[in-house]
Amino acid sequence: MDFSFTDEQKLMKQQVIEFAQKEIAPGAAERDEEARFDRDVWDKAAALGYMGLPFPEEYGGSGASVVDTCVVGEALGYGGVDSGFCLSWGAHVVIGGVPIWQLGNEEQKQKYLPKIASGEWISGLGLTEPEAGSDAAGILTTAEKKDGYYVLNGTKTLITNGPIGEVFVVLAKTDKEKGSAGISGFIIEKGFTGFSIGKEIDKMGNRSSPTSELIFDNCEVPVENLLGEENKGFMGVALATLEWERSVMLAPAIGGMEVQLEECIKYAKGRKQFGRPISSFQAIQFKLADMKVWLETSRWVLYNVAWTKDQGIMDPLMASVSKLYITEVAMKAAEEAVQIHGGYGYTKEYAVERAIRDAKLGTLGGGTSEIQRWIVGRLLVGK
Ligand SMILES: Cc1cc2nc3c(=O)[nH]c(=O)nc-3n(C[C@H](O)[C@H](O)[C@H](O)COP(=O)(O)OP(=O)(O)OC[C@H]3O[C@@H](n4cnc5c(N)ncnc54)[C@H](O)[C@@H]3O)c2cc1C
């Protein structure tokens, strides 16, 4: 076993941190306040190749491993302190791009991946619907084959990058009689007839990442935009993205927890009460100790999932353990960070106020904590 990062990984991490501190962090608080996505910041990150990291070089990517992609994600989270940016990045690379890379035919990969890898076209995934969230197989959007097209009807909601995306992987029912076995994946371009972006959704956190509905009103999708095999989209997309989603998309949270801990130590050393720095109180030290434990255990759970995936081994149980554990302790760490800052932690003066709003999404999006516990429990008892 070797738990060390290579010199190349350490150098890459440092370079990404420096970029993120210079280009992402400065406007993070304003973007949160204004709920504004910044295309300039996106383009700068794209110019450095961050939008196409895992895709093969022939499609404009860098062929980065899952571990390397996590290293970049962690560094973006640490240096950028803009969870919204990282959410949009993760949705673009992982749940938008990876299914096209993993399930697409050669023509589809040639057509879409270079634009996704360069960041020119922002991507995302449309699965959730108003009536189907945790019960994702219960989606109602239909896709009916007619005259060389699939005609899609339905509404997706809570879609990351909806307002800014050019291309989406969308799941729809091609066989209404079947549950998950009647769902197919499609590649949808913004300009397709009958496709529109619905209302933008205002959120509690991750506010620099735009979220919206996607509306399909007799949307004409050319048959060649079927992604993978008909009726195999649900498991196809799930299997293609599972470990990616439950490592790479969580990596920024690790960086976020680290920078937050550093800020808390600094604050605790500087803030005096009863004539002493609050860092001298054991109650505060215990909070810092818990935050350190959560950070380090999260980091190794995450890289374990990423490394296992790089070995070509599927481990859905550990993927759910990773999602459940990291998102829950990130929330607890954010809560302690506010507590350490006292009343000031509740004000917009300090980044911990934003961090606690951002952290909450982890336990909700991409499968709630309850659903992760359900998956882990079922796998443990063999059901
Ligand atoms: C900011 C944001 C971005 C998102 N981005 C995307 C995106 O890009 N693409 C996309 O497709 N979706 C996206 N989502 C949707 C997200 O994946 C869903 O919100 C999530 O899966 C939960 O579904 P729901 O909100 O409908 O909650 P519900 O399924 O209605 O759940 C409500 C509550 O009931 C619990 N519950 C439900 N079923 C069970 C059960 N069987 N046992 C125990 N408890 C249960 C849940 O855990 C939760 O606590 C995003 C959501 C947010 C908030």
The ligand as a MOL file (V3000), in Angstrom:
LIG
                    3D

  0  0  0     0  0            999 V3000
M  V30 BEGIN CTAB
M  V30 COUNTS 53 58 0 0 0
M  V30 BEGIN ATOM
M  V30 1 C -28.6250 22.6030 -5.8510 0
M  V30 2 C -29.1020 21.3170 -6.4380 0
M  V30 3 C -28.5490 20.8620 -7.6090 0
M  V30 4 C -29.0280 19.6950 -8.2150 0
M  V30 5 N -28.5140 19.3140 -9.4250 0
M  V30 6 C -29.1030 18.2810 -10.0830 0
M  V30 7 C -28.6970 17.9640 -11.4190 0
M  V30 8 O -27.7620 18.5690 -11.9780 0
M  V30 9 N -29.3430 16.9770 -12.0720 0
M  V30 10 C -30.3740 16.2770 -11.5040 0
M  V30 11 O -30.9260 15.4090 -12.1600 0
M  V30 12 N -30.7760 16.5400 -10.2210 0
M  V30 13 C -30.1700 17.5220 -9.5060 0
M  V30 14 N -30.5750 17.8370 -8.2390 0
M  V30 15 C -31.6710 17.0750 -7.6480 0
M  V30 16 C -31.2500 16.1560 -6.5080 0
M  V30 17 O -30.5130 15.0630 -6.9870 0
M  V30 18 C -32.5320 15.7470 -5.7480 0
M  V30 19 O -32.9550 16.9190 -5.0610 0
M  V30 20 C -32.3110 14.6030 -4.7920 0
M  V30 21 O -32.1020 13.4120 -5.4890 0
M  V30 22 C -33.4930 14.4110 -3.8290 0
M  V30 23 O -34.7090 14.3960 -4.5070 0
M  V30 24 P -35.9140 15.3480 -4.0230 0
M  V30 25 O -35.3580 16.7050 -3.8660 0
M  V30 26 O -37.0480 15.1580 -4.9350 0
M  V30 27 O -36.2840 14.8170 -2.5700 0
M  V30 28 P -37.3070 13.6520 -2.2170 0
M  V30 29 O -36.9670 12.4320 -2.9720 0
M  V30 30 O -38.6980 14.1520 -2.2980 0
M  V30 31 O -36.9520 13.3970 -0.6790 0
M  V30 32 C -37.4960 14.1570 0.3880 0
M  V30 33 C -37.0180 13.5260 1.6880 0
M  V30 34 O -37.5320 12.1730 1.7840 0
M  V30 35 C -36.4510 11.2720 1.9500 0
M  V30 36 N -36.7460 10.0100 1.2760 0
M  V30 37 C -37.1850 9.8360 -0.0140 0
M  V30 38 N -37.3220 8.5300 -0.2790 0
M  V30 39 C -36.9300 7.8620 0.8300 0
M  V30 40 C -36.8430 6.4900 1.1860 0
M  V30 41 N -37.1410 5.5090 0.3300 0
M  V30 42 N -36.4240 6.1700 2.4310 0
M  V30 43 C -36.1080 7.1450 3.3200 0
M  V30 44 N -36.1640 8.4700 3.0540 0
M  V30 45 C -36.5810 8.8240 1.8190 0
M  V30 46 C -35.2530 11.9810 1.3440 0
M  V30 47 O -34.0350 11.4530 1.8380 0
M  V30 48 C -35.5060 13.4090 1.7820 0
M  V30 49 O -35.0980 13.5810 3.0980 0
M  V30 50 C -30.0660 18.9510 -7.5900 0
M  V30 51 C -30.5860 19.3910 -6.3660 0
M  V30 52 C -30.1320 20.5530 -5.7920 0
M  V30 53 C -30.7430 21.0100 -4.4910 0
M  V30 END ATOM
M  V30 BEGIN BOND
M  V30 1 1 1 2
M  V30 2 1 2 3
M  V30 3 2 2 52
M  V30 4 2 3 4
M  V30 5 1 4 5
M  V30 6 1 4 50
M  V30 7 2 5 6
M  V30 8 1 6 7
M  V30 9 1 6 13
M  V30 10 2 7 8
M  V30 11 1 7 9
M  V30 12 1 9 10
M  V30 13 2 10 11
M  V30 14 1 10 12
M  V30 15 2 12 13
M  V30 16 1 13 14
M  V30 17 1 14 15
M  V30 18 1 14 50
M  V30 19 1 15 16
M  V30 20 1 16 17
M  V30 21 1 16 18
M  V30 22 1 18 19
M  V30 23 1 18 20
M  V30 24 1 20 21
M  V30 25 1 20 22
M  V30 26 1 22 23
M  V30 27 1 23 24
M  V30 28 2 24 25
M  V30 29 1 24 26
M  V30 30 1 24 27
M  V30 31 1 27 28
M  V30 32 2 28 29
M  V30 33 1 28 30
M  V30 34 1 28 31
M  V30 35 1 31 32
M  V30 36 1 32 33
M  V30 37 1 33 34
M  V30 38 1 33 48
M  V30 39 1 34 35
M  V30 40 1 35 36
M  V30 41 1 35 46
M  V30 42 1 36 37
M  V30 43 1 36 45
M  V30 44 2 37 38
M  V30 45 1 38 39
M  V30 46 1 39 40
M  V30 47 2 39 45
M  V30 48 1 40 41
M  V30 49 2 40 42
M  V30 50 1 42 43
M  V30 51 2 43 44
M  V30 52 1 44 45
M  V30 53 1 46 47
M  V30 54 1 46 48
M  V30 55 1 48 49
M  V30 56 2 50 51
M  V30 57 1 51 52
M  V30 58 1 52 53
M  V30 END BOND
M  V30 END CTAB
M  END
